Amino acid sequence: MTTQRWSPANFGEVFWQAVRLYPEKVAIEQGDLTLTYAQLEERARRAASLLHRLGIRRGDKVALLMSNDYRFAECLLGALRTGAVAVPINIKLGVDALSYITSHSEARILITTSDLAEKAIAVRNAVPAVERLLIVGETNLEGGEDYERLHGDAFPNFATVEVDDDDVAMLMYTSGSTGQPKGCLLSHASKWFTAESSVHTMMHDERDKALVIGPLYHANALWSSMLPMLRVGGGLAILPGFDAVPVLAAIDRYRPTYMSGTPSMFSLLLAQREALKKYEVRSIDLLLCGSAPVPEELMHEMKRVFGCEVCETYGLTEAGANVITPRWGIKKLGSTGLPVPGVEVRIVDLDDPTRDCAPDEVGELWSRGPANTLGFYKQPDVTAERLTPDGWLRTGDLMSADAQGYIYFRGRKDDMINCGGENIYPKEVETILLTHPSIADVCVVATPHQVKGQAPVAWVVLHKDAQATEDELKKHFLERGPAYAHPRRIFFVDRLPVSGTNKIDRKWLTEEAKRLLPEGIVGGSG
């Protein structure tokens, strides 16, 4: 497959048009700080110059262990402008996992924010290959260097290094369901395609402003907010982290037109009924919801409360956003949409990968397009397992497509529950449970069953002041869904746990269910 050539090829120049067309336009806001495109350009050049002065050259790795901060953009793009590879890291990982990623990636420079300095110093001490630790913001800790001082002394006219389309731009680690994190190699050309396809499919222009509510180290905030906004000359209002009420206040303050997040984030926003009365949130023209299955009831409520278009999307770190609900045109509730232009997809029979599934039949999604990973760093076995010789990426996600080609997410292969020979997809159980008026949020996971192998159990969050019993919710499901799929146990919690990428932490809930049910579901429990 041929990919379009971009000019310039180096993705570190993603906002090259914006800085020429709108140099005095505000590119980034954070708190009371604003940066114009001209100022962002100067800061990105200084960041590149600083890294070059520290010995960073084409192909070297620069790790970014950073909270949401306006300087994340300049560090990411500055690293790319030197020809280096940027390695954004999940800040919520422990020191052991962070040290593994830093060592495995062979990062020579580690850049962190002051709130993470203690953790970063521990990583540097554990990874001798890290030559310099740069700390953004004020800190009293010893062991790192003052990024802002070094940045201010750097040469402001750094000339971006030329790269080839297939040179690696970013190395992003995914946690996966088993084993150590896996490093996805993403080329400069793939990142251009990702940014361009987001702009085109969502019809963004320079008048748009995105509110960044997710972590910038994660694909959702990067692919869906920061990179397309910079590409088109839009604006970014960056929040330091996700907290529901401050997010609603920020919408009222910054008047963004666009926001992308995960279902758990939007569920938490919609639960803030008093704050929604206080703050004006209807500046939003478009909400994008993805990174996890999206319940239909949630989509309805998002559209009602924010009064805007709501699009569900599907993608993954290894391949960008490759299935998107059209912003305008025919939408199908519950569908993640249609393949992004330029991306091919197949839904493959689970037992016979040479056969494509018929409409409405569930299989594994395979994807092929310019955003696909080049492979997995230093893991040829994983690369061979996930990428076919002719360029298809095996996503590991279960999907079906209707007769018109609209695609429906059914769950991860790892999450599918085999209950006495019947395949149960957690999203289908969750969708039925969410039709109960008392339920605000739900997650369904598998637990051992003494007779049937596995069975579903549900973790439920009720609306404030709402009441419901376990038997009531089981009856509600049995009246609407197949008996074999009903949740054998229902646990009530105040809030579903989320991972560092703001997805519901299914692994934790699965382990907690096993702890609460050490003998599993007994045979007489259905």
C-alpha positions as CSV (number, residue, x, y, z in Angstrom):
1,M,0.0,0.0,0.0
2,T,1.4,3.4,-0.9
3,T,1.0,6.3,1.4
4,Q,0.7,10.0,0.6
5,R,3.9,12.0,0.9
6,W,3.6,15.0,3.2
7,S,5.5,18.3,2.9
8,P,7.2,18.7,5.2
9,A,7.7,15.0,6.0
10,N,8.7,15.6,9.6
11,F,5.5,15.5,11.7
12,G,7.2,17.9,14.2
13,E,6.0,20.6,11.7
14,V,2.3,19.6,12.1
15,F,1.2,23.3,12.6
16,W,3.5,24.7,9.8
17,Q,0.5,26.1,7.9
18,A,-1.2,27.5,11.0
19,V,1.9,29.5,12.1
20,R,2.0,31.1,8.7
21,L,-1.7,31.8,8.4
22,Y,-2.6,32.7,12.0
23,P,0.7,33.6,13.9
24,E,-1.1,35.7,16.5
25,K,-4.0,33.4,17.0
26,V,-4.1,31.6,20.4
27,A,-3.1,28.0,19.9
28,I,-3.0,26.8,23.6
29,E,-4.7,28.0,26.8
30,Q,-4.0,26.6,30.2
31,G,-5.3,28.4,33.3
32,D,-4.5,32.1,32.7
33,L,-1.7,31.3,30.2
34,T,-2.1,31.7,26.5
35,L,0.3,30.8,23.7
36,T,-0.1,32.1,20.1
37,Y,1.0,30.0,17.2
38,A,4.1,32.2,16.8
39,Q,5.0,31.7,20.4
40,L,4.4,27.9,20.2
41,E,6.6,27.8,17.1
42,E,9.5,29.6,19.0
43,R,9.1,27.3,22.0
44,A,9.1,24.2,19.8
45,R,12.3,25.4,18.0
46,R,14.0,26.1,21.3
47,A,12.9,22.6,22.6
48,A,14.5,21.0,19.5
49,S,17.6,23.1,19.9
50,L,17.9,22.2,23.6
51,L,17.6,18.4,22.8
52,H,20.1,18.7,19.9
53,R,22.6,20.5,22.2
54,L,22.2,17.6,24.7
55,G,23.3,15.2,22.0
56,I,19.9,14.0,20.7
57,R,20.1,12.9,17.0
58,R,18.0,11.2,14.4
59,G,16.6,7.9,15.8
60,D,17.4,8.6,19.5
61,K,14.6,8.2,22.0
62,V,13.2,11.0,24.2
63,A,10.8,9.8,27.0
64,L,8.0,12.1,28.1
65,L,6.8,11.4,31.6
66,M,4.5,14.5,31.8
67,S,1.2,15.5,33.3
68,N,-1.0,17.6,31.1
69,D,1.0,20.8,30.5
70,Y,1.3,23.2,27.6
71,R,5.0,22.3,27.4
72,F,4.0,18.7,26.5
73,A,3.3,19.9,22.9
74,E,6.7,21.6,22.5
75,C,8.6,18.7,24.0
76,L,6.8,16.2,21.8
77,L,7.2,18.2,18.6
78,G,10.6,19.5,19.5
79,A,11.9,15.9,19.8
80,L,10.4,15.0,16.4
81,R,12.1,18.1,14.8
82,T,15.5,16.7,15.8
83,G,14.6,13.5,14.0
84,A,14.3,11.7,17.4
85,V,11.5,9.4,18.5
86,A,9.1,10.7,21.2
87,V,8.1,8.2,23.9
88,P,5.0,9.4,25.8
89,I,4.6,7.3,29.0
90,N,1.5,6.6,31.1
91,I,2.2,8.6,34.3
92,K,-0.1,6.4,36.4
93,L,2.2,3.4,36.1
94,G,4.4,2.4,39.0
95,V,8.1,2.9,39.1
96,D,8.8,-0.7,38.0
97,A,6.7,-0.4,34.9
98,L,8.0,3.1,34.1
99,S,11.6,1.8,34.5
100,Y,10.8,-1.1,32.1
101,I,9.4,1.2,29.4
102,T,12.3,3.7,29.8
103,S,14.9,0.9,29.6
104,H,13.2,-1.0,26.8
105,S,12.8,2.1,24.7
106,E,16.4,3.0,25.2
107,A,15.5,6.5,26.0
108,R,18.5,8.8,26.4
109,I,16.6,11.8,27.8
110,L,13.7,11.8,30.2
111,I,11.5,14.9,30.5
112,T,9.1,15.1,33.4
113,T,6.8,17.6,35.2
114,S,7.6,18.8,38.7
115,D,4.6,16.8,40.2
116,L,6.2,13.6,38.9
117,A,9.8,14.5,39.7
118,E,10.2,12.1,42.6
119,K,8.9,9.2,40.5
120,A,11.1,10.3,37.5
121,I,14.2,10.5,39.7
122,A,13.5,6.9,40.9
123,V,13.2,5.8,37.2
124,R,16.5,7.5,36.3
125,N,18.3,5.9,39.2
126,A,17.0,2.5,38.0
127,V,17.9,3.0,34.3
128,P,21.6,4.0,33.9
129,A,21.1,4.6,30.1
130,V,19.1,7.8,30.9
131,E,21.7,10.5,30.5
132,R,19.7,13.6,31.5
133,L,16.6,14.2,33.4
134,L,14.8,17.5,32.6
135,I,12.1,18.8,35.0
136,V,9.4,21.1,33.8
137,G,8.2,23.5,36.6
138,E,9.6,24.3,40.0
139,T,10.9,21.6,42.4
140,N,13.0,21.4,45.4
141,L,14.2,17.9,44.6
142,E,17.8,17.2,43.5
143,G,18.6,14.9,40.7
144,G,17.2,16.7,37.6
145,E,17.9,19.9,35.6
146,D,15.7,22.9,35.2
147,Y,14.0,22.5,31.8
148,E,12.8,26.1,31.6
149,R,16.3,27.6,32.2
150,L,17.8,25.3,29.6
151,H,15.0,26.0,27.2
152,G,15.4,29.8,27.6
153,D,19.1,29.6,26.8
154,A,18.5,27.4,23.7
155,F,19.0,28.7,20.1
156,P,15.5,29.8,18.8
157,N,16.1,29.1,15.1
158,F,16.6,25.4,15.0
159,A,16.3,23.9,11.5
160,T,14.1,20.8,11.5
161,V,15.9,17.6,10.5
162,E,14.7,16.0,7.3
163,V,13.2,12.5,7.8
164,D,11.8,9.8,5.6
165,D,8.1,8.9,5.6
166,D,8.8,5.6,7.3
167,D,11.1,6.9,10.0
168,V,9.7,6.3,13.4
169,A,8.2,9.4,15.0
170,M,6.6,8.0,18.1
171,L,7.0,4.9,20.3
172,M,3.8,4.4,22.3
173,Y,3.5,1.6,24.8
174,T,0.2,-0.3,25.2
175,S,-0.5,-2.3,28.3
176,G,-2.4,-5.1,26.7
177,S,-4.1,-7.8,28.7
178,T,-1.0,-9.9,29.4
179,G,2.8,-9.5,29.8
180,Q,4.9,-6.3,29.8
181,P,3.8,-3.2,27.9
182,K,4.4,-3.4,24.1
183,G,5.9,-0.6,22.1
184,C,4.1,0.4,18.9
185,L,6.4,2.0,16.3
186,L,4.5,4.8,14.6
187,S,6.0,6.6,11.5
188,H,5.9,10.2,10.6
189,A,3.6,9.4,7.6
190,S,1.2,7.5,9.9
191,K,0.9,10.5,12.2
192,W,0.3,12.9,9.3
193,F,-2.5,10.5,8.1
194,T,-4.0,10.3,11.7
195,A,-4.1,14.1,12.0
196,E,-5.5,14.7,8.5
197,S,-8.1,12.0,8.7
198,S,-9.4,13.4,12.1
199,V,-9.7,16.9,10.5
200,H,-11.5,15.6,7.4
201,T,-13.9,13.1,9.0
202,M,-14.9,15.5,11.8
203,M,-14.8,18.6,9.5
204,H,-12.7,20.7,11.8
205,D,-11.5,24.1,10.9
206,E,-9.6,27.0,12.4
207,R,-12.6,28.2,14.3
208,D,-12.8,25.1,16.4
209,K,-11.4,24.8,19.9
210,A,-10.9,21.5,21.8
211,L,-11.0,21.1,25.5
212,V,-8.4,18.5,26.4
213,I,-9.9,16.5,29.3
214,G,-7.9,13.3,28.9
215,P,-4.2,12.6,29.4
216,L,-2.0,13.8,26.6
217,Y,0.2,10.7,26.8
218,H,-2.9,8.7,25.6
219,A,-4.0,8.2,22.0
220,N,-7.5,9.6,22.7
221,A,-6.3,13.1,23.6
222,L,-3.4,13.1,21.1
223,W,-5.2,11.6,18.0
224,S,-8.6,13.3,18.6
225,S,-7.7,16.6,20.1
226,M,-4.2,18.0,20.1
227,L,-2.9,16.9,16.8
228,P,-5.9,17.7,14.6
229,M,-6.4,21.1,16.3
230,L,-2.8,22.0,15.6
231,R,-3.0,20.7,12.1
232,V,-6.0,22.9,11.2
233,G,-5.1,26.0,13.2
234,G,-7.7,25.5,15.9
235,G,-7.3,26.1,19.6
236,L,-6.6,23.9,22.6
237,A,-7.6,24.5,26.2
238,I,-5.7,22.0,28.3
239,L,-6.9,20.9,31.7
240,P,-4.3,19.4,34.1
241,G,-6.5,16.3,34.6
242,F,-10.0,15.0,34.6
243,D,-12.4,15.9,37.4
244,A,-16.0,16.2,36.4
245,V,-17.1,19.5,38.0
246,P,-13.9,21.5,36.9
247,V,-14.4,20.1,33.4
248,L,-17.9,21.6,33.3
249,A,-16.6,24.9,34.7
250,A,-13.9,24.9,32.0
251,I,-16.5,24.5,29.3
252,D,-18.2,27.6,30.7
253,R,-14.9,29.5,30.8
254,Y,-13.1,28.6,27.6
255,R,-16.2,28.0,25.3
256,P,-14.8,25.1,23.4
257,T,-16.6,23.8,20.4
258,Y,-15.3,20.2,20.6
259,M,-14.4,17.6,23.2
260,S,-13.3,14.0,23.0
261,G,-13.4,11.5,25.8
262,T,-14.2,8.0,27.0
263,P,-17.6,6.7,28.0
264,S,-16.6,6.7,31.7
265,M,-15.6,10.3,31.5
266,F,-18.9,11.4,29.9
267,S,-20.9,9.3,32.4
268,L,-19.2,11.2,35.3
269,L,-19.9,14.5,33.6
270,L,-23.6,13.7,33.2
271,A,-23.9,12.6,36.8
272,Q,-23.1,16.2,37.9
273,R,-26.7,17.4,37.8
274,E,-26.3,20.4,40.0
275,A,-23.1,21.6,38.2
276,L,-24.9,21.2,34.9
277,K,-27.5,23.7,36.1
278,K,-24.8,26.1,37.1
279,Y,-22.5,26.1,34.1
280,E,-23.2,26.8,30.4
281,V,-22.1,23.9,28.3
282,R,-23.8,24.5,25.0
283,S,-20.8,26.0,23.2
284,I,-20.0,22.4,22.3
285,D,-20.8,21.6,18.7
286,L,-19.4,18.1,18.7
287,L,-18.6,15.4,21.2
288,L,-16.5,12.4,20.2
289,C,-16.8,9.3,22.4
290,G,-14.5,6.3,22.0
291,S,-11.6,4.2,23.5
292,A,-14.2,1.8,25.0
293,P,-17.7,0.5,24.2
294,V,-20.3,3.3,24.3
295,P,-23.7,2.4,25.8
296,E,-26.7,3.6,23.7
297,E,-28.3,5.3,26.7
298,L,-25.2,7.3,27.3
299,M,-25.2,8.6,23.6
300,H,-28.8,9.7,24.0
301,E,-28.1,11.6,27.3
302,M,-24.9,13.3,25.9
303,K,-26.9,14.6,22.9
304,R,-29.7,15.8,25.1
305,V,-27.6,17.6,27.8
306,F,-25.0,19.2,25.5
307,G,-27.4,19.8,22.6
308,C,-24.8,18.9,19.9
309,E,-23.7,16.2,17.5
310,V,-22.3,13.1,19.2
311,C,-20.1,10.7,17.2
312,E,-18.9,7.3,18.4
313,T,-15.5,6.3,17.2
314,Y,-13.3,3.2,17.3
315,G,-9.5,3.1,17.1
316,L,-6.4,1.8,18.8
317,T,-2.9,3.0,19.4
318,E,-1.6,0.6,16.8
319,A,-3.8,2.0,14.0
320,G,-5.2,5.4,14.9
321,A,-9.0,6.1,14.7
322,N,-10.0,3.8,11.9
323,V,-13.8,3.6,12.2
324,I,-15.8,6.7,12.8
325,T,-19.5,7.6,12.9
326,P,-20.2,10.3,10.2
327,R,-20.5,13.8,11.7
328,W,-23.3,14.5,9.3
329,G,-25.3,11.9,7.4
330,I,-26.8,8.6,8.5
331,K,-26.0,7.6,12.1
332,K,-26.9,4.3,13.6
333,L,-27.1,4.2,17.4
334,G,-24.8,1.6,18.8
335,S,-22.5,1.6,15.8
336,T,-19.0,2.9,15.8
337,G,-19.6,4.0,12.2
338,L,-17.9,3.4,8.9
339,P,-14.2,2.8,8.0
340,V,-12.2,6.0,7.7
341,P,-11.5,6.9,4.1
342,G,-8.2,5.3,3.1
343,V,-8.6,2.5,5.6
344,E,-9.6,-1.1,4.8
345,V,-11.3,-3.3,7.3
346,R,-12.2,-7.0,7.4
347,I,-14.3,-8.8,10.0
348,V,-12.8,-12.3,10.0
349,D,-14.2,-15.6,11.1
350,L,-12.7,-16.5,14.5
351,D,-12.0,-20.1,13.4
352,D,-11.2,-19.5,9.7
353,P,-9.3,-16.2,9.1
354,T,-9.5,-16.8,5.3
355,R,-13.3,-16.2,5.5
356,D,-15.0,-12.8,6.0
357,C,-18.0,-12.8,8.2
358,A,-21.5,-12.3,6.8
359,P,-23.6,-9.3,7.9
360,D,-24.4,-9.3,11.6
361,E,-22.0,-12.2,12.3
362,V,-19.4,-11.5,15.0
363,G,-15.7,-11.9,14.1
364,E,-12.3,-10.2,14.7
365,L,-11.7,-6.9,13.1
366,W,-8.6,-6.6,10.9
367,S,-7.5,-3.2,9.7
368,R,-5.1,-2.0,7.0
369,G,-4.2,1.6,6.4
370,P,-1.5,4.3,6.5
371,A,-1.9,4.7,10.3
372,N,-0.9,1.1,11.1
373,T,2.1,0.5,13.3
374,L,5.3,-0.5,11.6
375,G,5.6,-3.2,14.3
376,F,6.4,-3.7,17.9
377,Y,9.8,-2.6,19.2
378,K,12.2,-5.4,19.8
379,Q,9.3,-7.9,19.7
380,P,9.4,-9.7,16.4
381,D,7.2,-12.5,17.7
382,V,4.4,-10.0,18.6
383,T,4.8,-8.2,15.3
384,A,4.4,-11.5,13.4
385,E,1.4,-12.4,15.6
386,R,-0.4,-9.1,15.1
387,L,0.6,-8.0,11.6
388,T,0.1,-10.2,8.5
389,P,2.7,-10.3,5.7
390,D,0.3,-8.3,3.5
391,G,-0.2,-5.5,6.1
392,W,-3.4,-6.4,8.0
393,L,-3.4,-5.6,11.7
394,R,-5.2,-8.2,13.8
395,T,-6.9,-5.9,16.4
396,G,-8.1,-8.5,18.9
397,D,-11.5,-6.8,18.9
398,L,-14.8,-8.5,18.2
399,M,-17.0,-6.7,15.7
400,S,-20.0,-7.2,13.4
401,A,-21.1,-5.2,10.4
402,D,-24.6,-4.7,9.0
403,A,-25.7,-4.9,5.4
404,Q,-24.7,-1.2,4.8
405,G,-21.2,-1.6,6.3
406,Y,-21.8,0.1,9.6
407,I,-19.7,-1.6,12.3
408,Y,-20.7,-2.6,15.8
409,F,-18.2,-3.2,18.6
410,R,-19.0,-6.4,20.5
411,G,-16.0,-6.5,22.9
412,R,-12.4,-7.7,23.2
413,K,-11.7,-11.3,22.4
414,D,-10.2,-11.5,25.9
415,D,-13.5,-10.1,27.4
416,M,-15.9,-12.5,25.6
417,I,-17.6,-14.7,28.1
418,N,-18.2,-18.4,27.1
419,C,-21.1,-19.5,29.3
420,G,-21.9,-23.2,28.7
421,G,-21.0,-22.8,25.0
422,E,-22.9,-19.6,24.5
423,N,-20.8,-16.5,23.6
424,I,-21.8,-13.5,25.7
425,Y,-20.5,-10.0,24.8
426,P,-20.3,-7.7,27.8
427,K,-21.5,-4.6,25.9
428,E,-24.8,-6.3,25.1
429,V,-25.5,-7.1,28.7
430,E,-24.5,-3.6,29.8
431,T,-26.8,-2.0,27.2
432,I,-29.8,-3.9,28.5
433,L,-29.0,-3.1,32.1
434,L,-28.7,0.6,31.3
435,T,-32.3,0.7,30.2
436,H,-33.2,0.5,34.0
437,P,-33.9,4.1,35.1
438,S,-31.9,3.7,38.3
439,I,-28.6,2.7,36.7
440,A,-26.1,5.4,35.9
441,D,-23.2,3.2,34.9
442,V,-22.4,-0.5,34.6
443,C,-19.6,-2.9,33.7
444,V,-20.0,-6.6,33.1
445,V,-17.1,-9.0,33.5
446,A,-16.6,-12.8,33.6
447,T,-16.3,-14.9,36.7
448,P,-15.8,-18.7,37.0
449,H,-18.9,-20.9,37.0
450,Q,-18.7,-24.4,38.5
451,V,-20.8,-25.9,35.7
452,K,-20.7,-23.6,32.7
453,G,-17.1,-22.5,32.8
454,Q,-17.8,-18.8,32.9
455,A,-20.7,-16.5,33.7
456,P,-21.3,-12.7,33.7
457,V,-21.4,-10.6,36.8
458,A,-22.2,-6.9,36.8
459,W,-20.8,-3.9,38.7
460,V,-23.5,-1.2,38.9
461,V,-23.5,2.5,39.8
462,L,-26.9,3.9,40.7
463,H,-28.1,7.4,40.0
464,K,-27.9,9.7,43.1
465,D,-30.8,9.0,45.4
466,A,-32.0,6.1,43.2
467,Q,-32.6,2.6,44.6
468,A,-32.6,-0.9,43.1
469,T,-32.0,-4.4,44.4
470,E,-30.0,-7.2,42.9
471,D,-33.1,-9.3,42.3
472,E,-34.9,-6.3,40.7
473,L,-32.1,-5.8,38.2
474,K,-31.8,-9.5,37.4
475,K,-35.5,-9.5,36.6
476,H,-35.2,-6.4,34.5
477,F,-32.6,-8.1,32.4
478,L,-34.4,-11.5,32.1
479,E,-37.5,-9.6,30.8
480,R,-35.4,-8.1,28.0
481,G,-32.5,-10.4,27.2
482,P,-31.6,-14.1,26.9
483,A,-31.5,-16.0,30.1
484,Y,-28.1,-17.5,29.5
485,A,-26.6,-13.9,29.4
486,H,-28.2,-12.6,32.6
487,P,-25.7,-11.4,35.3
488,R,-25.5,-14.1,38.0
489,R,-24.4,-11.6,40.6
490,I,-24.7,-7.8,40.8
491,F,-22.4,-5.7,42.9
492,F,-23.2,-2.1,43.7
493,V,-20.4,0.6,43.8
494,D,-20.3,4.4,44.1
495,R,-18.0,4.7,41.1
496,L,-16.4,2.3,38.5
497,P,-12.6,2.2,38.7
498,V,-10.7,3.6,35.7
499,S,-7.3,3.0,34.4
500,G,-4.6,5.5,33.6
501,T,-6.2,6.0,30.2
502,N,-9.7,6.7,31.7
503,K,-11.1,3.4,30.6
504,I,-13.1,1.3,33.0
505,D,-10.6,-1.0,34.7
506,R,-12.1,-4.4,33.7
507,K,-9.1,-6.3,35.0
508,W,-9.4,-4.9,38.5
509,L,-13.2,-5.6,38.5
510,T,-12.6,-9.2,37.3
511,E,-10.0,-9.8,40.1
512,E,-12.3,-8.2,42.7
513,A,-15.2,-10.5,41.6
514,K,-13.0,-13.5,42.0
515,R,-12.0,-12.3,45.5
516,L,-15.7,-11.8,46.4
517,L,-16.7,-15.1,44.9
518,P,-13.7,-17.4,45.7
519,E,-15.6,-20.5,44.7
520,G,-17.1,-18.9,41.6
521,I,-20.8,-19.3,40.7
522,V,-22.1,-22.5,42.1
523,G,-24.0,-24.8,39.8
524,G,-27.4,-24.0,41.1
525,S,-27.1,-20.3,40.5
526,G,-28.1,-20.5,36.8
